[in-house]
Amino acid sequence: MRARDLEVPAGAGAEYGVAAGVVGIGPGRGEKAARTLHRFATLPAGAFVWTRDRAGIYHLGRIAGDLREDRSPGALAVGIVYVRDTEWIARGFPESEVPTAMARTFARGGRNLQRTHDDEAERLTDEIWRGAKHLSAG
């Protein structure tokens, strides 16, 4: 979760999202931003999401709500204003415990919503989810 239009440290949006029980994106501009927002809004409830905080620790969540705007001071500070309630696992994960394909997706460094197309990553993510303690969503 990173703002596209703000100079916010990488991972600050993730830290806000995990603490607030949401996953989110920034507003952006233009046709590409509109497509990204639409893709984010139409992800099914129950979809897994990964994010990474400023320390490089990964967090795994599962979308639990519909798209809404978050204009709170915390959300505005990190530029994550379009959010969906998310249930997060109570602990973070070092890169060594994250599916390899997921780590590669983050290594590409994009600021946009990205999908990892890897069956093994999906299987491992599901295993991690089933074996972990969860925090409540939003």
Summary of the structure (lengths in Angstrom):
residues: 138
radius of gyration: 13.8
end to end distance: 15.7
largest distance: 40.7
contacts: 416
relative contact order: 0.22
helix: 36%
strand: 22%
